[in-house]
Amino acid sequence: MTQIPPAPGGPPPKDGASPTPTGSGSFPTVQGGVGGATGAHQIPGANRGQGAEMLAELLKTQRQLTQVMHETRELRAKLGRRSHQMQLLQHVSEILAATSKGGQVASVVLEVLSQEFGCPRAAMWTLEDGGGAFVAKEAVGLARSEWSSLRLPAPNPFPDQPLLLFQTQWLDKGHLPEALQPLAVEKDAQIFFVPFENQLLLLGFALLVVPKERHFEEEDLDSMAILQRQTAVSLYNAWLFQDLQDQRNALQRQTLELERANGALREADRLKSEFLALTSHELRTPLTGILGFTRLVLDGLYQDEEDMKQMLLDSYASGQHLLSLLNDILDLAKIESGRLEVQIGACTLQSVIDEVRPVAEAYPRKPGVVLVWPDNLPEIPEIFVDPSRLKQVLLNLMSNALKFTKEGSVSILAERGIGTIIVQVVDTGIGVSAEAQKRLFQKFAQAEGGHAREFGGTGLGLVICKHLVEMMNGSVTLWSDGVGKGTTMTLTVPIA
């Protein structure tokens, strides 16, 4: 039988039943039971909604913080790179400001570019040869033998490739000149063109072999642009400095040449003054003899017809000597004005010697001095000369030899050389010192006195002989072992 619970405040149940709480103690329990069930479905649900919103806000904030941290790291990295680049550019600018040589500029700049961008190979050219060509100045990753001879035309070093000369850009490896192929050996390598331009003039450029995975960031390009401007200015300054240095060197050379020319003019003026004084004496001597012997004949101051004939012969000899002196002066004037001519043709040395011999035999010479003539002339082939001028040269050389030989002999020798005939005039005369040998082929050399005044002459004979022989495509030289040991004059003329 179901027991109905007593009303609040009733007696406790019988039969040992558990006592039921009384008063307000049971209502809260019952209410609490019902009310507690309701609270479990409403209040905790509201808390979960608020927690989800808070969690979402926290996650959003976390994402924002993470993004900010990433951006901060990127900015710090970018700032670090930019700071490094600025420090590097400042360091480079200090180096470039302290150098005035294009080679040093190229070395510094190329080292910076290759290291900063991880280039396995790179090379740099500068404008040289007065703007006529680009010459390789420095390279990285290449042997000197591979790049030192690389020359590219100016103003466009790549005429076969459309190229904006003043703009950095990637180059098409397929259009590179064959000489530059060693730069592009890797299949995936990229070649970057870095020009150095100042005042619309391409002063140089660098070619960088950049790995495929390397990409240029904005700050890289900005730093490169700054480096380009610094390098271009440095190359321009180096070019101006080199140009000024070249002009200074040229001016110094011209100054030295002018000083030497002035010295030569002063020496020539001195020698000409001495020459005029000596020539007036040399011309007066035979002229005085001509006039004196002629006057004696006209006045009848001779003993017999033989004596008169001798006076006339002496007068004729003086006239011949005077004519020889005048001819030397006239020939020298023609040589200096470029009007002396030769008529070259084939002839035999035998025919020339046959004309020289009687004249030379008649030259005055010291007693006992013997003239020796060659005996192999029929064996000598024809020569290609002007016969009359060769005769003049041989007579002059023999006249000198006889004049300076007091005893012994004057010998004429002839032999065949390689494509030439060699003729020598060998005397046993006074000889020539080593110092005098250096100046004997100079104009007016005998005008310095010494033997020249003792033996007479204008000092023009050897100069004229040298010019005449050279005009006939030959040569003439002098050799002597020294004073008192004789002289050998060697003449070479071409075989016809």
BAKETOR-866766 format. One record per residue (C-alpha): residue number from 1; z, x, y. Coordinates in nm, 3 decimals. Each point is the difference from the previous one (the first is absolute). Layout:
N
(NUM; (Z; X; Y))
...
END
This chain:
496
(1; (0.000; 0.000; 0.000))
(2; (-0.110; 0.145; 0.322))
(3; (0.267; 0.070; 0.245))
(4; (-0.078; -0.072; 0.358))
(5; (0.141; 0.261; 0.223))
(6; (0.283; -0.120; 0.213))
(7; (-0.036; -0.059; 0.360))
(8; (0.103; 0.270; 0.235))
(9; (0.369; 0.039; 0.008))
(10; (0.060; -0.188; -0.342))
(11; (0.213; 0.124; -0.281))
(12; (-0.115; 0.267; -0.227))
(13; (-0.182; -0.095; -0.318))
(14; (0.176; -0.053; -0.324))
(15; (-0.046; 0.139; -0.350))
(16; (0.027; 0.351; 0.126))
(17; (-0.316; -0.015; 0.197))
(18; (-0.049; 0.266; 0.253))
(19; (0.126; -0.094; 0.331))
(20; (-0.261; -0.093; 0.251))
(21; (0.032; 0.159; 0.340))
(22; (0.126; -0.244; 0.248))
(23; (-0.054; -0.054; 0.366))
(24; (-0.259; 0.186; 0.185))
(25; (-0.013; 0.252; -0.275))
(26; (-0.240; -0.209; -0.215))
(27; (-0.230; -0.122; 0.283))
(28; (-0.114; 0.329; 0.112))
(29; (-0.073; 0.086; -0.359))
(30; (-0.208; -0.315; -0.058))
(31; (-0.153; 0.027; 0.348))
(32; (-0.024; 0.361; -0.045))
(33; (-0.184; -0.055; -0.322))
(34; (-0.250; -0.231; 0.155))
(35; (-0.004; 0.180; 0.332))
(36; (-0.018; 0.341; -0.166))
(37; (-0.311; -0.100; -0.190))
(38; (-0.170; -0.104; 0.324))
(39; (0.098; 0.326; 0.182))
(40; (-0.144; 0.210; -0.282))
(41; (-0.349; -0.151; 0.060))
(42; (-0.004; 0.007; 0.385))
(43; (0.194; 0.285; 0.164))
(44; (-0.109; 0.292; -0.230))
(45; (-0.368; -0.109; 0.033))
(46; (0.017; 0.029; 0.376))
(47; (0.146; 0.349; -0.030))
(48; (-0.285; 0.109; -0.225))
(49; (-0.259; -0.115; 0.258))
(50; (0.171; 0.190; 0.275))
(51; (0.023; 0.312; -0.224))
(52; (-0.370; -0.015; -0.081))
(53; (-0.085; -0.013; 0.367))
(54; (0.228; 0.292; 0.066))
(55; (-0.149; 0.195; -0.291))
(56; (-0.350; -0.068; 0.129))
(57; (0.103; 0.122; 0.343))
(58; (0.154; 0.309; -0.155))
(59; (-0.313; 0.071; -0.202))
(60; (-0.217; -0.048; 0.306))
(61; (0.222; 0.230; 0.199))
(62; (-0.008; 0.254; -0.284))
(63; (-0.378; -0.010; -0.006))
(64; (-0.012; 0.045; 0.374))
(65; (0.242; 0.292; -0.020))
(66; (-0.207; 0.157; -0.279))
(67; (-0.315; -0.042; 0.206))
(68; (0.170; 0.147; 0.303))
(69; (0.122; 0.291; -0.212))
(70; (-0.354; 0.062; -0.131))
(71; (-0.142; -0.021; 0.351))
(72; (0.274; 0.231; 0.124))
(73; (-0.077; 0.251; -0.275))
(74; (-0.372; -0.020; 0.078))
(75; (0.067; 0.041; 0.371))
(76; (0.231; 0.292; -0.071))
(77; (-0.264; 0.158; -0.226))
(78; (-0.269; -0.062; 0.260))
(79; (0.226; 0.134; 0.273))
(80; (0.073; 0.304; -0.215))
(81; (-0.369; 0.061; -0.058))
(82; (-0.079; -0.050; 0.366))
(83; (0.289; 0.229; 0.099))
(84; (-0.127; 0.263; -0.245))
(85; (-0.354; -0.036; 0.132))
(86; (0.114; 0.027; 0.361))
(87; (0.202; 0.311; -0.076))
(88; (-0.296; 0.145; -0.187))
(89; (-0.239; -0.083; 0.283))
(90; (0.236; 0.157; 0.253))
(91; (0.024; 0.313; -0.213))
(92; (-0.377; 0.013; -0.041))
(93; (-0.057; -0.056; 0.372))
(94; (0.228; 0.294; 0.079))
(95; (-0.197; 0.220; -0.238))
(96; (-0.335; -0.116; 0.135))
(97; (0.112; 0.054; 0.357))
(98; (0.087; 0.361; -0.082))
(99; (-0.334; 0.095; -0.159))
(100; (-0.340; 0.055; 0.157))
(101; (-0.201; 0.066; -0.316))
(102; (-0.199; -0.267; -0.180))
(103; (0.071; 0.154; -0.341))
(104; (0.377; -0.028; 0.047))
(105; (-0.035; -0.359; 0.121))
(106; (-0.202; -0.088; -0.310))
(107; (0.251; 0.166; -0.233))
(108; (0.301; -0.186; 0.146))
(109; (-0.168; -0.341; 0.022))
(110; (-0.152; 0.011; -0.347))
(111; (0.331; 0.100; -0.157))
(112; (0.175; -0.296; 0.167))
(113; (-0.268; -0.250; -0.100))
(114; (-0.022; 0.115; -0.362))
(115; (0.378; -0.001; -0.049))
(116; (0.066; -0.330; 0.176))
(117; (-0.265; -0.191; -0.192))
(118; (0.025; 0.182; -0.334))
(119; (-0.356; 0.136; 0.006))
(120; (-0.090; 0.226; -0.296))
(121; (-0.293; 0.134; 0.200))
(122; (-0.092; 0.003; 0.366))
(123; (-0.210; 0.203; 0.240))
(124; (-0.041; 0.028; 0.376))
(125; (-0.300; 0.099; 0.211))
(126; (-0.019; 0.100; 0.366))
(127; (-0.292; 0.018; 0.241))
(128; (-0.126; 0.359; 0.028))
(129; (-0.309; 0.203; 0.097))
(130; (-0.008; -0.145; 0.348))
(131; (-0.008; -0.355; -0.134))
(132; (-0.277; 0.067; -0.252))
(133; (0.188; -0.057; -0.328))
(134; (0.327; -0.105; -0.161))
(135; (0.164; 0.291; -0.183))
(136; (0.266; -0.043; -0.268))
(137; (0.326; 0.151; 0.128))
(138; (0.259; -0.094; -0.261))
(139; (0.027; -0.178; -0.333))
(140; (0.265; -0.114; -0.249))
(141; (-0.055; -0.006; -0.376))
(142; (-0.325; 0.198; 0.022))
(143; (-0.068; 0.372; -0.044))
(144; (-0.108; 0.180; 0.316))
(145; (-0.333; 0.079; -0.162))
(146; (-0.063; -0.374; -0.038))
(147; (0.058; -0.100; 0.360))
(148; (-0.044; 0.311; 0.218))
(149; (-0.380; -0.033; 0.005))
(150; (-0.010; -0.377; 0.059))
(151; (-0.191; -0.060; 0.322))
(152; (-0.098; -0.346; 0.118))
(153; (-0.242; -0.090; 0.279))
(154; (0.111; -0.113; 0.344))
(155; (0.041; -0.244; 0.165))
(156; (-0.014; -0.223; -0.313))
(157; (0.129; 0.186; -0.307))
(158; (-0.123; -0.277; -0.236))
(159; (-0.353; -0.093; 0.116))
(160; (-0.076; -0.189; -0.323))
(161; (0.295; -0.235; 0.033))
(162; (0.056; -0.257; 0.275))
(163; (0.317; 0.129; 0.153))
(164; (0.204; -0.092; 0.304))
(165; (0.079; 0.354; 0.107))
(166; (0.307; -0.087; 0.204))
(167; (0.165; -0.245; -0.243))
(168; (0.214; 0.069; -0.306))
(169; (-0.149; -0.157; -0.311))
(170; (-0.056; 0.024; -0.373))
(171; (-0.315; 0.186; -0.102))
(172; (-0.245; -0.093; -0.272))
(173; (0.020; 0.288; -0.247))
(174; (-0.355; -0.064; -0.112))
(175; (-0.135; 0.095; 0.343))
(176; (0.195; 0.322; 0.038))
(177; (-0.211; 0.317; 0.040))
(178; (-0.033; 0.197; -0.322))
(179; (0.203; 0.284; 0.148))
(180; (0.302; -0.233; 0.033))
(181; (-0.006; -0.131; -0.357))
(182; (0.292; 0.230; -0.107))
(183; (0.223; -0.224; 0.213))
(184; (-0.081; -0.309; -0.208))
(185; (0.044; 0.120; -0.359))
(186; (0.245; -0.280; -0.094))
(187; (-0.166; -0.331; -0.080))
(188; (0.266; -0.212; 0.173))
(189; (0.053; 0.228; 0.297))
(190; (-0.057; -0.141; 0.347))
(191; (-0.126; 0.210; 0.289))
(192; (0.134; -0.077; 0.344))
(193; (-0.174; 0.125; 0.315))
(194; (0.229; 0.107; 0.287))
(195; (-0.192; 0.093; 0.318))
(196; (0.139; 0.201; 0.292))
(197; (-0.179; -0.117; 0.312))
(198; (0.055; 0.087; 0.365))
(199; (-0.212; -0.121; 0.290))
(200; (-0.261; -0.145; -0.238))
(201; (-0.042; 0.337; -0.170))
(202; (0.075; 0.036; -0.372))
(203; (0.191; 0.329; -0.002))
(204; (0.082; -0.010; -0.370))
(205; (0.095; -0.221; -0.292))
(206; (0.196; -0.002; -0.324))
(207; (-0.093; -0.145; -0.337))
(208; (0.301; -0.114; -0.204))
(209; (-0.022; -0.067; -0.373))
(210; (0.253; -0.286; -0.035))
(211; (0.131; -0.123; -0.339))
(212; (-0.105; -0.357; -0.084))
(213; (0.358; -0.129; -0.004))
(214; (0.068; 0.134; 0.349))
(215; (-0.042; -0.257; 0.275))
(216; (0.030; 0.060; 0.372))
(217; (0.263; -0.212; 0.174))
(218; (-0.021; -0.096; 0.365))
(219; (0.247; 0.268; 0.102))
(220; (-0.205; 0.256; -0.197))
(221; (-0.311; -0.088; 0.196))
(222; (0.195; 0.004; 0.327))
(223; (0.140; 0.345; -0.075))
(224; (-0.344; 0.121; -0.105))
(225; (-0.147; -0.126; 0.327))
(226; (0.262; 0.193; 0.198))
(227; (-0.067; 0.312; -0.207))
(228; (-0.375; -0.043; 0.056))
(229; (0.044; -0.006; 0.377))
(230; (0.229; 0.303; -0.004))
(231; (-0.237; 0.192; -0.226))
(232; (-0.306; -0.090; 0.205))
(233; (0.164; 0.122; 0.320))
(234; (0.114; 0.320; -0.172))
(235; (-0.349; 0.064; -0.139))
(236; (-0.151; -0.068; 0.342))
(237; (0.244; 0.242; 0.162))
(238; (-0.072; 0.258; -0.270))
(239; (-0.372; -0.049; 0.057))
(240; (0.042; 0.045; 0.375))
(241; (0.222; 0.304; -0.056))
(242; (-0.256; 0.153; -0.237))
(243; (-0.278; -0.075; 0.246))
(244; (0.195; 0.163; 0.282))
(245; (0.078; 0.295; -0.225))
(246; (-0.368; 0.034; -0.093))
(247; (-0.097; -0.015; 0.366))
(248; (0.263; 0.260; 0.083))
(249; (-0.123; 0.227; -0.279))
(250; (-0.359; -0.050; 0.112))
(251; (0.102; 0.082; 0.357))
(252; (0.178; 0.312; -0.119))
(253; (-0.306; 0.106; -0.199))
(254; (-0.223; -0.063; 0.299))
(255; (0.238; 0.197; 0.219))
(256; (-0.008; 0.292; -0.241))
(257; (-0.378; -0.022; -0.024))
(258; (-0.025; -0.005; 0.378))
(259; (0.232; 0.299; 0.023))
(260; (-0.211; 0.186; -0.256))
(261; (-0.317; -0.106; 0.181))
(262; (0.144; 0.117; 0.330))
(263; (0.100; 0.327; -0.160))
(264; (-0.349; 0.039; -0.144))
(265; (-0.152; -0.082; 0.338))
(266; (0.220; 0.256; 0.171))
(267; (-0.092; 0.258; -0.264))
(268; (-0.369; -0.090; 0.029))
(269; (0.022; 0.028; 0.377))
(270; (0.161; 0.342; -0.031))
(271; (-0.257; 0.115; -0.253))
(272; (-0.287; -0.131; 0.209))
(273; (0.133; 0.183; 0.303))
(274; (0.015; 0.320; -0.202))
(275; (-0.340; -0.081; -0.149))
(276; (-0.159; -0.038; 0.343))
(277; (0.151; 0.327; 0.115))
(278; (-0.117; 0.177; -0.314))
(279; (-0.343; -0.168; -0.004))
(280; (-0.067; 0.100; 0.358))
(281; (0.070; 0.359; -0.105))
(282; (-0.210; -0.031; -0.318))
(283; (-0.294; -0.149; 0.190))
(284; (0.025; 0.249; 0.282))
(285; (-0.018; 0.301; -0.232))
(286; (-0.350; -0.060; -0.147))
(287; (-0.126; -0.138; 0.329))
(288; (0.113; 0.315; 0.177))
(289; (-0.180; 0.208; -0.265))
(290; (-0.322; -0.199; 0.046))
(291; (0.008; 0.035; 0.377))
(292; (0.100; 0.368; -0.015))
(293; (-0.268; 0.111; -0.246))
(294; (-0.263; -0.208; 0.180))
(295; (0.090; 0.157; 0.334))
(296; (-0.022; 0.349; -0.149))
(297; (-0.348; -0.072; -0.131))
(298; (-0.111; -0.155; 0.329))
(299; (0.133; 0.297; 0.197))
(300; (-0.168; 0.243; -0.238))
(301; (0.329; 0.164; -0.091))
(302; (-0.107; 0.113; -0.344))
(303; (-0.116; 0.336; -0.131))
(304; (-0.297; -0.105; -0.207))
(305; (-0.163; -0.296; -0.168))
(306; (0.233; 0.023; -0.299))
(307; (0.303; -0.016; 0.228))
(308; (-0.147; -0.309; 0.173))
(309; (-0.067; -0.165; -0.334))
(310; (0.362; 0.053; -0.105))
(311; (0.124; -0.156; 0.324))
(312; (-0.220; -0.304; -0.061))
(313; (0.128; -0.027; -0.359))
(314; (0.359; 0.015; 0.124))
(315; (-0.081; -0.267; 0.255))
(316; (-0.159; -0.217; -0.271))
(317; (0.306; 0.043; -0.226))
(318; (0.226; -0.104; 0.287))
(319; (-0.217; -0.306; 0.056))
(320; (0.021; -0.093; -0.369))
(321; (0.378; 0.034; 0.011))
(322; (0.017; -0.217; 0.312))
(323; (-0.221; -0.262; -0.167))
(324; (0.229; -0.002; -0.306))
(325; (0.305; -0.061; 0.219))
(326; (-0.173; -0.283; 0.184))
(327; (-0.117; -0.157; -0.327))
(328; (0.358; 0.000; -0.130))
(329; (0.119; -0.180; 0.312))
(330; (-0.283; -0.254; -0.020))
(331; (0.058; -0.062; -0.371))
(332; (0.370; -0.062; 0.062))
(333; (-0.084; -0.247; 0.276))
(334; (-0.235; -0.185; -0.239))
(335; (0.266; -0.005; -0.274))
(336; (0.263; -0.146; 0.232))
(337; (-0.242; -0.265; 0.130))
(338; (-0.127; -0.082; -0.352))
(339; (-0.359; 0.090; 0.085))
(340; (-0.038; 0.299; -0.233))
(341; (-0.250; -0.084; -0.274))
(342; (-0.112; 0.163; -0.323))
(343; (-0.323; -0.050; -0.194))
(344; (0.099; 0.019; -0.368))
(345; (-0.254; 0.070; -0.270))
(346; (-0.055; 0.200; -0.318))
(347; (-0.063; 0.374; 0.032))
(348; (0.079; 0.323; -0.184))
(349; (0.281; 0.233; 0.091))
(350; (-0.251; 0.287; -0.047))
(351; (-0.211; -0.125; 0.293))
(352; (0.303; -0.029; 0.228))
(353; (0.129; 0.348; -0.089))
(354; (-0.350; 0.145; 0.056))
(355; (0.015; -0.126; 0.359))
(356; (0.360; 0.112; 0.052))
(357; (-0.042; 0.354; -0.135))
(358; (-0.219; 0.163; 0.270))
(359; (0.207; -0.150; 0.279))
(360; (0.330; 0.108; -0.158))
(361; (-0.134; 0.351; -0.067))
(362; (-0.069; 0.032; 0.371))
(363; (0.357; -0.096; 0.099))
(364; (0.201; 0.290; 0.142))
(365; (0.254; 0.143; -0.242))
(366; (0.221; 0.301; -0.041))
(367; (-0.154; 0.310; -0.157))
(368; (0.038; -0.004; -0.376))
(369; (0.047; -0.375; -0.032))
(370; (-0.235; -0.120; -0.274))
(371; (-0.160; -0.342; -0.039))
(372; (-0.016; -0.115; -0.366))
(373; (-0.234; -0.287; -0.092))
(374; (0.004; -0.215; -0.316))
(375; (-0.253; 0.074; -0.273))
(376; (0.029; -0.331; -0.193))
(377; (-0.160; -0.225; 0.258))
(378; (-0.300; -0.093; -0.222))
(379; (0.246; -0.150; -0.249))
(380; (0.168; -0.223; 0.260))
(381; (-0.131; -0.363; -0.001))
(382; (-0.114; -0.180; 0.311))
(383; (0.261; -0.115; 0.250))
(384; (0.015; -0.309; 0.221))
(385; (0.058; 0.124; 0.358))
(386; (-0.152; 0.043; 0.344))
(387; (-0.160; 0.347; -0.039))
(388; (0.016; 0.091; 0.369))
(389; (0.367; -0.103; 0.028))
(390; (0.093; 0.185; -0.320))
(391; (-0.174; 0.308; 0.141))
(392; (0.206; -0.039; 0.320))
(393; (0.323; -0.023; -0.202))
(394; (-0.078; 0.306; -0.215))
(395; (-0.099; 0.211; 0.302))
(396; (0.322; -0.098; 0.176))
(397; (0.214; 0.092; -0.301))
(398; (-0.182; 0.331; -0.048))
(399; (0.020; 0.081; 0.370))
(400; (0.377; -0.047; -0.011))
(401; (0.031; 0.206; -0.318))
(402; (-0.200; 0.290; 0.147))
(403; (0.188; -0.019; 0.329))
(404; (0.343; 0.024; -0.166))
(405; (-0.092; 0.260; -0.263))
(406; (0.043; 0.361; 0.106))
(407; (-0.075; 0.157; -0.337))
(408; (-0.099; -0.108; -0.349))
(409; (-0.241; -0.287; -0.061))
(410; (-0.097; -0.357; 0.066))
(411; (-0.122; -0.172; -0.319))
(412; (-0.183; -0.328; -0.057))
(413; (0.073; -0.163; -0.338))
(414; (-0.151; -0.317; -0.148))
(415; (0.083; -0.192; -0.317))
(416; (-0.035; -0.346; -0.146))
(417; (0.301; -0.233; -0.007))
(418; (0.046; -0.357; -0.125))
(419; (-0.263; -0.190; 0.196))
(420; (0.012; 0.259; 0.279))
(421; (-0.120; 0.347; 0.093))
(422; (0.272; 0.238; 0.115))
(423; (-0.092; 0.265; 0.257))
(424; (0.256; 0.261; 0.104))
(425; (0.001; 0.251; 0.284))
(426; (0.246; 0.274; -0.101))
(427; (0.095; 0.282; 0.237))
(428; (0.241; 0.295; -0.011))
(429; (0.097; -0.042; 0.362))
(430; (0.325; -0.050; 0.189))
(431; (0.103; -0.312; -0.189))
(432; (0.190; -0.301; 0.133))
(433; (0.374; -0.070; -0.004))
(434; (0.130; -0.312; -0.173))
(435; (0.104; -0.150; 0.334))
(436; (-0.340; 0.064; 0.160))
(437; (-0.182; -0.156; -0.297))
(438; (0.154; -0.339; 0.088))
(439; (-0.161; -0.008; 0.345))
(440; (-0.332; 0.181; -0.041))
(441; (-0.190; -0.326; -0.046))
(442; (0.144; -0.139; 0.322))
(443; (-0.198; 0.003; 0.322))
(444; (0.050; 0.304; 0.221))
(445; (0.227; 0.165; -0.259))
(446; (-0.114; 0.348; 0.104))
(447; (0.095; -0.070; 0.358))
(448; (0.359; 0.091; -0.083))
(449; (-0.069; 0.372; 0.040))
(450; (0.060; 0.282; -0.246))
(451; (-0.307; 0.085; -0.208))
(452; (-0.194; -0.275; 0.172))
(453; (0.003; 0.190; 0.325))
(454; (-0.059; 0.330; -0.174))
(455; (-0.306; -0.126; -0.184))
(456; (-0.122; -0.268; 0.242))
(457; (-0.128; -0.348; -0.076))
(458; (0.085; -0.350; 0.112))
(459; (0.187; -0.114; -0.311))
(460; (-0.245; -0.286; -0.057))
(461; (-0.204; 0.139; -0.287))
(462; (0.219; -0.109; -0.294))
(463; (0.061; -0.343; 0.154))
(464; (-0.374; -0.059; 0.030))
(465; (-0.061; 0.132; -0.352))
(466; (0.263; -0.235; -0.143))
(467; (-0.155; -0.303; 0.169))
(468; (-0.354; 0.092; -0.103))
(469; (0.091; 0.060; -0.365))
(470; (0.200; -0.324; -0.022))
(471; (-0.295; -0.190; 0.149))
(472; (-0.205; 0.142; -0.291))
(473; (0.263; -0.129; -0.248))
(474; (0.138; 0.346; -0.064))
(475; (0.311; 0.197; 0.088))
(476; (0.099; 0.338; 0.140))
(477; (0.332; 0.181; -0.054))
(478; (0.155; 0.334; 0.092))
(479; (0.222; 0.223; -0.211))
(480; (0.164; 0.333; 0.072))
(481; (0.283; 0.188; -0.170))
(482; (0.124; 0.106; 0.342))
(483; (-0.065; 0.239; 0.284))
(484; (-0.213; 0.300; -0.109))
(485; (-0.099; -0.156; -0.334))
(486; (-0.336; -0.155; 0.083))
(487; (-0.115; -0.360; 0.020))
(488; (-0.195; -0.236; -0.224))
(489; (-0.188; -0.296; 0.146))
(490; (-0.097; -0.254; -0.268))
(491; (-0.280; -0.248; 0.065))
(492; (-0.091; -0.285; -0.239))
(493; (-0.311; -0.218; 0.026))
(494; (-0.124; -0.274; -0.237))
(495; (-0.272; 0.054; -0.257))
(496; (-0.314; -0.203; 0.066))
END
